[in-house]
Amino acid sequence: MKHKVTVEEWVERFRAVGLDDAEMQKWHELFESENPEGHQSFLEWLGLPPERIRGIRQR
């Protein structure tokens, strides 16, 4: 993918399909437990700084 999608754009998409904060958290937890390396890669692709990535993955 060439165009970077921001975190805010992802959140907008999640909300557009009806996810609330708890469901988005569950999505992250599932991604982390099933594919931790892919989750890391996805968060890096979003351009998040390392400290924010650590915080997301620790939740």
mmCIF file as Biopython writes it, N, C-alpha, C and O atoms, coordinates in Angstrom:
data_model
#
loop_
_atom_site.group_PDB
_atom_site.id
_atom_site.type_symbol
_atom_site.label_atom_id
_atom_site.label_alt_id
_atom_site.label_comp_id
_atom_site.label_asym_id
_atom_site.label_entity_id
_atom_site.label_seq_id
_atom_site.pdbx_PDB_ins_code
_atom_site.Cartn_x
_atom_site.Cartn_y
_atom_site.Cartn_z
_atom_site.occupancy
_atom_site.B_iso_or_equiv
_atom_site.auth_seq_id
_atom_site.auth_asym_id
_atom_site.pdbx_PDB_model_num
ATOM 1   N N  . MET A ? 1  ? 0.837   -1.169  0.000  1.0 0.0 1  A 1 
ATOM 2   C CA . MET A ? 1  ? 0.000   0.000   0.000  1.0 0.0 1  A 1 
ATOM 3   C C  . MET A ? 1  ? 0.885   1.236   0.000  1.0 0.0 1  A 1 
ATOM 4   O O  . MET A ? 1  ? 1.853   1.330   0.755  1.0 0.0 1  A 1 
ATOM 5   N N  . LYS A ? 2  ? 0.543   2.153   -0.837 1.0 0.0 2  A 1 
ATOM 6   C CA . LYS A ? 2  ? 1.373   3.343   -0.945 1.0 0.0 2  A 1 
ATOM 7   C C  . LYS A ? 2  ? 0.884   4.461   -0.033 1.0 0.0 2  A 1 
ATOM 8   O O  . LYS A ? 2  ? 1.694   5.151   0.587  1.0 0.0 2  A 1 
ATOM 9   N N  . HIS A ? 3  ? -0.411  4.645   0.056  1.0 0.0 3  A 1 
ATOM 10  C CA . HIS A ? 3  ? -0.967  5.720   0.867  1.0 0.0 3  A 1 
ATOM 11  C C  . HIS A ? 3  ? -1.029  5.298   2.327  1.0 0.0 3  A 1 
ATOM 12  O O  . HIS A ? 3  ? -1.554  4.233   2.652  1.0 0.0 3  A 1 
ATOM 13  N N  . LYS A ? 4  ? -0.501  6.122   3.186  1.0 0.0 4  A 1 
ATOM 14  C CA . LYS A ? 4  ? -0.591  5.858   4.625  1.0 0.0 4  A 1 
ATOM 15  C C  . LYS A ? 4  ? -1.985  6.207   5.102  1.0 0.0 4  A 1 
ATOM 16  O O  . LYS A ? 4  ? -2.515  7.269   4.775  1.0 0.0 4  A 1 
ATOM 17  N N  . VAL A ? 5  ? -2.567  5.329   5.860  1.0 0.0 5  A 1 
ATOM 18  C CA . VAL A ? 5  ? -3.862  5.565   6.480  1.0 0.0 5  A 1 
ATOM 19  C C  . VAL A ? 5  ? -3.580  5.937   7.926  1.0 0.0 5  A 1 
ATOM 20  O O  . VAL A ? 5  ? -2.790  5.277   8.601  1.0 0.0 5  A 1 
ATOM 21  N N  . THR A ? 6  ? -4.220  6.981   8.394  1.0 0.0 6  A 1 
ATOM 22  C CA . THR A ? 6  ? -3.973  7.414   9.767  1.0 0.0 6  A 1 
ATOM 23  C C  . THR A ? 6  ? -4.802  6.597   10.746 1.0 0.0 6  A 1 
ATOM 24  O O  . THR A ? 6  ? -5.769  5.934   10.371 1.0 0.0 6  A 1 
ATOM 25  N N  . VAL A ? 7  ? -4.401  6.661   12.004 1.0 0.0 7  A 1 
ATOM 26  C CA . VAL A ? 7  ? -5.156  6.004   13.070 1.0 0.0 7  A 1 
ATOM 27  C C  . VAL A ? 7  ? -6.573  6.562   13.088 1.0 0.0 7  A 1 
ATOM 28  O O  . VAL A ? 7  ? -7.538  5.815   13.250 1.0 0.0 7  A 1 
ATOM 29  N N  . GLU A ? 8  ? -6.692  7.855   12.925 1.0 0.0 8  A 1 
ATOM 30  C CA . GLU A ? 8  ? -8.010  8.489   12.940 1.0 0.0 8  A 1 
ATOM 31  C C  . GLU A ? 8  ? -8.905  7.954   11.827 1.0 0.0 8  A 1 
ATOM 32  O O  . GLU A ? 8  ? -10.105 7.773   12.032 1.0 0.0 8  A 1 
ATOM 33  N N  . GLU A ? 9  ? -8.337  7.701   10.655 1.0 0.0 9  A 1 
ATOM 34  C CA . GLU A ? 9  ? -9.117  7.129   9.553  1.0 0.0 9  A 1 
ATOM 35  C C  . GLU A ? 9  ? -9.581  5.716   9.890  1.0 0.0 9  A 1 
ATOM 36  O O  . GLU A ? 9  ? -10.711 5.341   9.577  1.0 0.0 9  A 1 
ATOM 37  N N  . TRP A ? 10 ? -8.702  4.922   10.535 1.0 0.0 10 A 1 
ATOM 38  C CA . TRP A ? 10 ? -9.094  3.569   10.945 1.0 0.0 10 A 1 
ATOM 39  C C  . TRP A ? 10 ? -10.223 3.627   11.958 1.0 0.0 10 A 1 
ATOM 40  O O  . TRP A ? 10 ? -11.190 2.872   11.864 1.0 0.0 10 A 1 
ATOM 41  N N  . VAL A ? 11 ? -10.099 4.528   12.930 1.0 0.0 11 A 1 
ATOM 42  C CA . VAL A ? 11 ? -11.141 4.656   13.951 1.0 0.0 11 A 1 
ATOM 43  C C  . VAL A ? 11 ? -12.465 5.049   13.296 1.0 0.0 11 A 1 
ATOM 44  O O  . VAL A ? 11 ? -13.516 4.516   13.651 1.0 0.0 11 A 1 
ATOM 45  N N  . GLU A ? 12 ? -12.413 5.978   12.342 1.0 0.0 12 A 1 
ATOM 46  C CA . GLU A ? 12 ? -13.632 6.373   11.622 1.0 0.0 12 A 1 
ATOM 47  C C  . GLU A ? 12 ? -14.267 5.179   10.915 1.0 0.0 12 A 1 
ATOM 48  O O  . GLU A ? 12 ? -15.488 5.024   10.926 1.0 0.0 12 A 1 
ATOM 49  N N  . ARG A ? 13 ? -13.446 4.344   10.307 1.0 0.0 13 A 1 
ATOM 50  C CA . ARG A ? 13 ? -13.969 3.154   9.612  1.0 0.0 13 A 1 
ATOM 51  C C  . ARG A ? 13 ? -14.590 2.178   10.603 1.0 0.0 13 A 1 
ATOM 52  O O  . ARG A ? 13 ? -15.670 1.639   10.363 1.0 0.0 13 A 1 
ATOM 53  N N  . PHE A ? 14 ? -13.902 1.956   11.717 1.0 0.0 14 A 1 
ATOM 54  C CA . PHE A ? 14 ? -14.448 1.064   12.741 1.0 0.0 14 A 1 
ATOM 55  C C  . PHE A ? 14 ? -15.790 1.579   13.251 1.0 0.0 14 A 1 
ATOM 56  O O  . PHE A ? 14 ? -16.742 0.814   13.402 1.0 0.0 14 A 1 
ATOM 57  N N  . ARG A ? 15 ? -15.855 2.868   13.509 1.0 0.0 15 A 1 
ATOM 58  C CA . ARG A ? 15 ? -17.118 3.455   13.993 1.0 0.0 15 A 1 
ATOM 59  C C  . ARG A ? 15 ? -18.207 3.368   12.925 1.0 0.0 15 A 1 
ATOM 60  O O  . ARG A ? 15 ? -19.376 3.154   13.246 1.0 0.0 15 A 1 
ATOM 61  N N  . ALA A ? 16 ? -17.830 3.532   11.666 1.0 0.0 16 A 1 
ATOM 62  C CA . ALA A ? 16 ? -18.803 3.470   10.569 1.0 0.0 16 A 1 
ATOM 63  C C  . ALA A ? 16 ? -19.454 2.097   10.459 1.0 0.0 16 A 1 
ATOM 64  O O  . ALA A ? 16 ? -20.597 1.982   10.017 1.0 0.0 16 A 1 
ATOM 65  N N  . VAL A ? 17 ? -18.728 1.055   10.861 1.0 0.0 17 A 1 
ATOM 66  C CA . VAL A ? 17 ? -19.312 -0.290  10.830 1.0 0.0 17 A 1 
ATOM 67  C C  . VAL A ? 17 ? -19.916 -0.682  12.164 1.0 0.0 17 A 1 
ATOM 68  O O  . VAL A ? 17 ? -20.348 -1.820  12.350 1.0 0.0 17 A 1 
ATOM 69  N N  . GLY A ? 18 ? -19.944 0.277   13.104 1.0 0.0 18 A 1 
ATOM 70  C CA . GLY A ? 18 ? -20.652 0.053   14.350 1.0 0.0 18 A 1 
ATOM 71  C C  . GLY A ? 18 ? -19.832 -0.358  15.550 1.0 0.0 18 A 1 
ATOM 72  O O  . GLY A ? 18 ? -20.403 -0.726  16.576 1.0 0.0 18 A 1 
ATOM 73  N N  . LEU A ? 19 ? -18.498 -0.309  15.462 1.0 0.0 19 A 1 
ATOM 74  C CA . LEU A ? 19 ? -17.675 -0.694  16.605 1.0 0.0 19 A 1 
ATOM 75  C C  . LEU A ? 19 ? -17.572 0.451   17.600 1.0 0.0 19 A 1 
ATOM 76  O O  . LEU A ? 19 ? -17.405 1.608   17.214 1.0 0.0 19 A 1 
ATOM 77  N N  . ASP A ? 20 ? -17.673 0.119   18.886 1.0 0.0 20 A 1 
ATOM 78  C CA . ASP A ? 20 ? -17.441 1.108   19.926 1.0 0.0 20 A 1 
ATOM 79  C C  . ASP A ? 20 ? -16.035 0.891   20.491 1.0 0.0 20 A 1 
ATOM 80  O O  . ASP A ? 20 ? -15.300 0.026   20.013 1.0 0.0 20 A 1 
ATOM 81  N N  . ASP A ? 21 ? -15.664 1.665   21.493 1.0 0.0 21 A 1 
ATOM 82  C CA . ASP A ? 21 ? -14.310 1.570   22.043 1.0 0.0 21 A 1 
ATOM 83  C C  . ASP A ? 21 ? -13.987 0.172   22.554 1.0 0.0 21 A 1 
ATOM 84  O O  . ASP A ? 21 ? -12.886 -0.329  22.327 1.0 0.0 21 A 1 
ATOM 85  N N  . ALA A ? 22 ? -14.936 -0.463  23.242 1.0 0.0 22 A 1 
ATOM 86  C CA . ALA A ? 22 ? -14.708 -1.806  23.781 1.0 0.0 22 A 1 
ATOM 87  C C  . ALA A ? 22 ? -14.495 -2.817  22.654 1.0 0.0 22 A 1 
ATOM 88  O O  . ALA A ? 22 ? -13.639 -3.695  22.762 1.0 0.0 22 A 1 
ATOM 89  N N  . GLU A ? 23 ? -15.260 -2.698  21.589 1.0 0.0 23 A 1 
ATOM 90  C CA . GLU A ? 23 ? -15.112 -3.624  20.464 1.0 0.0 23 A 1 
ATOM 91  C C  . GLU A ? 23 ? -13.802 -3.390  19.720 1.0 0.0 23 A 1 
ATOM 92  O O  . GLU A ? 23 ? -13.188 -4.343  19.239 1.0 0.0 23 A 1 
ATOM 93  N N  . MET A ? 24 ? -13.367 -2.139  19.619 1.0 0.0 24 A 1 
ATOM 94  C CA . MET A ? 24 ? -12.075 -1.855  18.992 1.0 0.0 24 A 1 
ATOM 95  C C  . MET A ? 24 ? -10.943 -2.432  19.834 1.0 0.0 24 A 1 
ATOM 96  O O  . MET A ? 24 ? -9.965  -2.949  19.294 1.0 0.0 24 A 1 
ATOM 97  N N  . GLN A ? 25 ? -11.074 -2.344  21.150 1.0 0.0 25 A 1 
ATOM 98  C CA . GLN A ? 25 ? -10.075 -2.939  22.040 1.0 0.0 25 A 1 
ATOM 99  C C  . GLN A ? 25 ? -10.027 -4.453  21.854 1.0 0.0 25 A 1 
ATOM 100 O O  . GLN A ? 25 ? -8.950  -5.047  21.809 1.0 0.0 25 A 1 
ATOM 101 N N  . LYS A ? 26 ? -11.189 -5.061  21.747 1.0 0.0 26 A 1 
ATOM 102 C CA . LYS A ? 26 ? -11.263 -6.506  21.531 1.0 0.0 26 A 1 
ATOM 103 C C  . LYS A ? 26 ? -10.596 -6.879  20.206 1.0 0.0 26 A 1 
ATOM 104 O O  . LYS A ? 26 ? -9.904  -7.894  20.120 1.0 0.0 26 A 1 
ATOM 105 N N  . TRP A ? 27 ? -10.805 -6.054  19.171 1.0 0.0 27 A 1 
ATOM 106 C CA . TRP A ? 27 ? -10.174 -6.289  17.864 1.0 0.0 27 A 1 
ATOM 107 C C  . TRP A ? 27 ? -8.658  -6.291  18.010 1.0 0.0 27 A 1 
ATOM 108 O O  . TRP A ? 27 ? -7.983  -7.176  17.485 1.0 0.0 27 A 1 
ATOM 109 N N  . HIS A ? 28 ? -8.118  -5.295  18.726 1.0 0.0 28 A 1 
ATOM 110 C CA . HIS A ? 28 ? -6.669  -5.235  18.943 1.0 0.0 28 A 1 
ATOM 111 C C  . HIS A ? 28 ? -6.178  -6.446  19.726 1.0 0.0 28 A 1 
ATOM 112 O O  . HIS A ? 28 ? -5.140  -7.020  19.395 1.0 0.0 28 A 1 
ATOM 113 N N  . GLU A ? 29 ? -6.909  -6.832  20.752 1.0 0.0 29 A 1 
ATOM 114 C CA . GLU A ? 29 ? -6.507  -7.988  21.563 1.0 0.0 29 A 1 
ATOM 115 C C  . GLU A ? 29 ? -6.482  -9.258  20.718 1.0 0.0 29 A 1 
ATOM 116 O O  . GLU A ? 29 ? -5.560  -10.064 20.836 1.0 0.0 29 A 1 
ATOM 117 N N  . LEU A ? 30 ? -7.476  -9.435  19.879 1.0 0.0 30 A 1 
ATOM 118 C CA . LEU A ? 30 ? -7.528  -10.603 19.008 1.0 0.0 30 A 1 
ATOM 119 C C  . LEU A ? 30 ? -6.377  -10.592 18.010 1.0 0.0 30 A 1 
ATOM 120 O O  . LEU A ? 30 ? -5.724  -11.613 17.797 1.0 0.0 30 A 1 
ATOM 121 N N  . PHE A ? 31 ? -6.129  -9.437  17.398 1.0 0.0 31 A 1 
ATOM 122 C CA . PHE A ? 31 ? -5.022  -9.295  16.447 1.0 0.0 31 A 1 
ATOM 123 C C  . PHE A ? 31 ? -3.712  -9.634  17.153 1.0 0.0 31 A 1 
ATOM 124 O O  . PHE A ? 31 ? -2.897  -10.392 16.625 1.0 0.0 31 A 1 
ATOM 125 N N  . GLU A ? 32 ? -3.510  -9.078  18.337 1.0 0.0 32 A 1 
ATOM 126 C CA . GLU A ? 32 ? -2.273  -9.308  19.088 1.0 0.0 32 A 1 
ATOM 127 C C  . GLU A ? 32 ? -2.099  -10.775 19.446 1.0 0.0 32 A 1 
ATOM 128 O O  . GLU A ? 32 ? -1.002  -11.318 19.313 1.0 0.0 32 A 1 
ATOM 129 N N  . SER A ? 33 ? -3.170  -11.427 19.900 1.0 0.0 33 A 1 
ATOM 130 C CA . SER A ? 33 ? -3.037  -12.819 20.340 1.0 0.0 33 A 1 
ATOM 131 C C  . SER A ? 33 ? -2.872  -13.777 19.163 1.0 0.0 33 A 1 
ATOM 132 O O  . SER A ? 33 ? -2.161  -14.776 19.278 1.0 0.0 33 A 1 
ATOM 133 N N  . GLU A ? 34 ? -3.512  -13.490 18.046 1.0 0.0 34 A 1 
ATOM 134 C CA . GLU A ? 34 ? -3.442  -14.397 16.894 1.0 0.0 34 A 1 
ATOM 135 C C  . GLU A ? 34 ? -2.246  -14.140 15.988 1.0 0.0 34 A 1 
ATOM 136 O O  . GLU A ? 34 ? -1.752  -15.058 15.333 1.0 0.0 34 A 1 
ATOM 137 N N  . ASN A ? 35 ? -1.779  -12.893 15.947 1.0 0.0 35 A 1 
ATOM 138 C CA . ASN A ? 35 ? -0.693  -12.566 15.028 1.0 0.0 35 A 1 
ATOM 139 C C  . ASN A ? 35 ? 0.097   -11.379 15.568 1.0 0.0 35 A 1 
ATOM 140 O O  . ASN A ? 35 ? -0.002  -10.277 15.028 1.0 0.0 35 A 1 
ATOM 141 N N  . PRO A ? 36 ? 0.883   -11.588 16.631 1.0 0.0 36 A 1 
ATOM 142 C CA . PRO A ? 36 ? 1.607   -10.467 17.237 1.0 0.0 36 A 1 
ATOM 143 C C  . PRO A ? 36 ? 2.557   -9.748  16.278 1.0 0.0 36 A 1 
ATOM 144 O O  . PRO A ? 36 ? 2.673   -8.523  16.321 1.0 0.0 36 A 1 
ATOM 145 N N  . GLU A ? 37 ? 3.229   -10.497 15.423 1.0 0.0 37 A 1 
ATOM 146 C CA . GLU A ? 37 ? 4.147   -9.859  14.476 1.0 0.0 37 A 1 
ATOM 147 C C  . GLU A ? 37 ? 3.383   -9.034  13.449 1.0 0.0 37 A 1 
ATOM 148 O O  . GLU A ? 37 ? 3.821   -7.946  13.075 1.0 0.0 37 A 1 
ATOM 149 N N  . GLY A ? 38 ? 2.255   -9.540  12.997 1.0 0.0 38 A 1 
ATOM 150 C CA . GLY A ? 38 ? 1.426   -8.799  12.055 1.0 0.0 38 A 1 
ATOM 151 C C  . GLY A ? 38 ? 0.849   -7.545  12.691 1.0 0.0 38 A 1 
ATOM 152 O O  . GLY A ? 38 ? 0.751   -6.503  12.043 1.0 0.0 38 A 1 
ATOM 153 N N  . HIS A ? 39 ? 0.466   -7.645  13.962 1.0 0.0 39 A 1 
ATOM 154 C CA . HIS A ? 39 ? -0.056  -6.490  14.684 1.0 0.0 39 A 1 
ATOM 155 C C  . HIS A ? 39 ? 1.020   -5.424  14.800 1.0 0.0 39 A 1 
ATOM 156 O O  . HIS A ? 39 ? 0.764   -4.244  14.558 1.0 0.0 39 A 1 
ATOM 157 N N  . GLN A ? 40 ? 2.221   -5.842  15.168 1.0 0.0 40 A 1 
ATOM 158 C CA . GLN A ? 40 ? 3.360   -4.915  15.256 1.0 0.0 40 A 1 
ATOM 159 C C  . GLN A ? 40 ? 3.578   -4.236  13.913 1.0 0.0 40 A 1 
ATOM 160 O O  . GLN A ? 40 ? 3.722   -3.015  13.843 1.0 0.0 40 A 1 
ATOM 161 N N  . SER A ? 41 ? 3.603   -5.023  12.856 1.0 0.0 41 A 1 
ATOM 162 C CA . SER A ? 41 ? 3.824   -4.485  11.521 1.0 0.0 41 A 1 
ATOM 163 C C  . SER A ? 41 ? 2.730   -3.498  11.126 1.0 0.0 41 A 1 
ATOM 164 O O  . SER A ? 41 ? 3.019   -2.453  10.544 1.0 0.0 41 A 1 
ATOM 165 N N  . PHE A ? 42 ? 1.482   -3.822  11.436 1.0 0.0 42 A 1 
ATOM 166 C CA . PHE A ? 42 ? 0.359   -2.948  11.126 1.0 0.0 42 A 1 
ATOM 167 C C  . PHE A ? 42 ? 0.492   -1.614  11.856 1.0 0.0 42 A 1 
ATOM 168 O O  . PHE A ? 42 ? 0.292   -0.556  11.259 1.0 0.0 42 A 1 
ATOM 169 N N  . LEU A ? 43 ? 0.826   -1.660  13.138 1.0 0.0 43 A 1 
ATOM 170 C CA . LEU A ? 43 ? 0.965   -0.438  13.915 1.0 0.0 43 A 1 
ATOM 171 C C  . LEU A ? 43 ? 2.128   0.414   13.409 1.0 0.0 43 A 1 
ATOM 172 O O  . LEU A ? 43 ? 2.042   1.642   13.395 1.0 0.0 43 A 1 
ATOM 173 N N  . GLU A ? 44 ? 3.209   -0.234  12.997 1.0 0.0 44 A 1 
ATOM 174 C CA . GLU A ? 44 ? 4.338   0.491   12.396 1.0 0.0 44 A 1 
ATOM 175 C C  . GLU A ? 44 ? 3.919   1.124   11.077 1.0 0.0 44 A 1 
ATOM 176 O O  . GLU A ? 44 ? 4.284   2.264   10.790 1.0 0.0 44 A 1 
ATOM 177 N N  . TRP A ? 45 ? 3.146   0.381   10.265 1.0 0.0 45 A 1 
ATOM 178 C CA . TRP A ? 45 ? 2.671   0.885   8.978  1.0 0.0 45 A 1 
ATOM 179 C C  . TRP A ? 45 ? 1.820   2.136   9.165  1.0 0.0 45 A 1 
ATOM 180 O O  . TRP A ? 45 ? 1.831   3.041   8.330  1.0 0.0 45 A 1 
ATOM 181 N N  . LEU A ? 46 ? 1.080   2.172   10.277 1.0 0.0 46 A 1 
ATOM 182 C CA . LEU A ? 46 ? 0.285   3.362   10.581 1.0 0.0 46 A 1 
ATOM 183 C C  . LEU A ? 46 ? 1.157   4.566   10.941 1.0 0.0 46 A 1 
ATOM 184 O O  . LEU A ? 46 ? 0.675   5.696   11.005 1.0 0.0 46 A 1 
ATOM 185 N N  . GLY A ? 47 ? 2.436   4.310   11.172 1.0 0.0 47 A 1 
ATOM 186 C CA . GLY A ? 47 ? 3.364   5.390   11.483 1.0 0.0 47 A 1 
ATOM 187 C C  . GLY A ? 47 ? 3.387   5.793   12.947 1.0 0.0 47 A 1 
ATOM 188 O O  . GLY A ? 47 ? 3.808   6.897   13.292 1.0 0.0 47 A 1 
ATOM 189 N N  . LEU A ? 48 ? 2.928   4.886   13.809 1.0 0.0 48 A 1 
ATOM 190 C CA . LEU A ? 48 ? 2.905   5.191   15.234 1.0 0.0 48 A 1 
ATOM 191 C C  . LEU A ? 48 ? 4.316   5.128   15.807 1.0 0.0 48 A 1 
ATOM 192 O O  . LEU A ? 48 ? 5.122   4.296   15.390 1.0 0.0 48 A 1 
ATOM 193 N N  . PRO A ? 49 ? 4.613   6.006   16.764 1.0 0.0 49 A 1 
ATOM 194 C CA . PRO A ? 49 ? 5.933   5.947   17.403 1.0 0.0 49 A 1 
ATOM 195 C C  . PRO A ? 49 ? 6.040   4.710   18.282 1.0 0.0 49 A 1 
ATOM 196 O O  . PRO A ? 49 ? 5.030   4.197   18.765 1.0 0.0 49 A 1 
ATOM 197 N N  . PRO A ? 50 ? 7.261   4.231   18.491 1.0 0.0 50 A 1 
ATOM 198 C CA . PRO A ? 50 ? 7.467   2.997   19.269 1.0 0.0 50 A 1 
ATOM 199 C C  . PRO A ? 50 ? 6.802   2.992   20.639 1.0 0.0 50 A 1 
ATOM 200 O O  . PRO A ? 50 ? 6.255   1.970   21.053 1.0 0.0 50 A 1 
ATOM 201 N N  . GLU A ? 51 ? 6.841   4.123   21.352 1.0 0.0 51 A 1 
ATOM 202 C CA . GLU A ? 51 ? 6.244   4.138   22.695 1.0 0.0 51 A 1 
ATOM 203 C C  . GLU A ? 51 ? 4.726   3.969   22.632 1.0 0.0 51 A 1 
ATOM 204 O O  . GLU A ? 51 ? 4.140   3.347   23.518 1.0 0.0 51 A 1 
ATOM 205 N N  . ARG A ? 52 ? 4.092   4.505   21.611 1.0 0.0 52 A 1 
ATOM 206 C CA . ARG A ? 52 ? 2.639   4.325   21.468 1.0 0.0 52 A 1 
ATOM 207 C C  . ARG A ? 52 ? 2.319   2.880   21.087 1.0 0.0 52 A 1 
ATOM 208 O O  . ARG A ? 52 ? 1.339   2.311   21.568 1.0 0.0 52 A 1 
ATOM 209 N N  . ILE A ? 53 ? 3.139   2.291   20.229 1.0 0.0 53 A 1 
ATOM 210 C CA . ILE A ? 53 ? 2.952   0.891   19.847 1.0 0.0 53 A 1 
ATOM 211 C C  . ILE A ? 53 ? 3.054   -0.005  21.078 1.0 0.0 53 A 1 
ATOM 212 O O  . ILE A ? 53 ? 2.233   -0.903  21.264 1.0 0.0 53 A 1 
ATOM 213 N N  . ARG A ? 54 ? 4.056   0.235   21.915 1.0 0.0 54 A 1 
ATOM 214 C CA . ARG A ? 54 ? 4.213   -0.561  23.146 1.0 0.0 54 A 1 
ATOM 215 C C  . ARG A ? 54 ? 2.965   -0.452  24.009 1.0 0.0 54 A 1 
ATOM 216 O O  . ARG A ? 54 ? 2.483   -1.455  24.534 1.0 0.0 54 A 1 
ATOM 217 N N  . GLY A ? 55 ? 2.441   0.755   24.156 1.0 0.0 55 A 1 
ATOM 218 C CA . GLY A ? 55 ? 1.245   0.952   24.964 1.0 0.0 55 A 1 
ATOM 219 C C  . GLY A ? 55 ? 0.043   0.219   24.425 1.0 0.0 55 A 1 
ATOM 220 O O  . GLY A ? 55 ? -0.714  -0.380  25.188 1.0 0.0 55 A 1 
ATOM 221 N N  . ILE A ? 56 ? -0.142  0.257   23.118 1.0 0.0 56 A 1 
ATOM 222 C CA . ILE A ? 56 ? -1.263  -0.437  22.486 1.0 0.0 56 A 1 
ATOM 223 C C  . ILE A ? 56 ? -1.120  -1.941  22.676 1.0 0.0 56 A 1 
ATOM 224 O O  . ILE A ? 56 ? -2.086  -2.622  23.020 1.0 0.0 56 A 1 
ATOM 225 N N  . ARG A ? 57 ? 0.070   -2.453  22.455 1.0 0.0 57 A 1 
ATOM 226 C CA . ARG A ? 57 ? 0.271   -3.895  22.531 1.0 0.0 57 A 1 
ATOM 227 C C  . ARG A ? 57 ? 0.227   -4.411  23.968 1.0 0.0 57 A 1 
ATOM 228 O O  . ARG A ? 57 ? -0.059  -5.590  24.178 1.0 0.0 57 A 1 
ATOM 229 N N  . GLN A ? 58 ? 0.496   -3.577  24.949 1.0 0.0 58 A 1 
ATOM 230 C CA . GLN A ? 58 ? 0.459   -4.009  26.340 1.0 0.0 58 A 1 
ATOM 231 C C  . GLN A ? 58 ? -0.958  -4.033  26.903 1.0 0.0 58 A 1 
ATOM 232 O O  . GLN A ? 58 ? -1.211  -4.716  27.896 1.0 0.0 58 A 1 
ATOM 233 N N  . ARG A ? 59 ? -1.880  -3.305  26.292 1.0 0.0 59 A 1 
ATOM 234 C CA . ARG A ? 59 ? -3.255  -3.253  26.809 1.0 0.0 59 A 1 
ATOM 235 C C  . ARG A ? 59 ? -3.922  -4.566  26.703 1.0 0.0 59 A 1 
ATOM 236 O O  . ARG A ? 59 ? -5.082  -4.702  27.091 1.0 0.0 59 A 1 
#
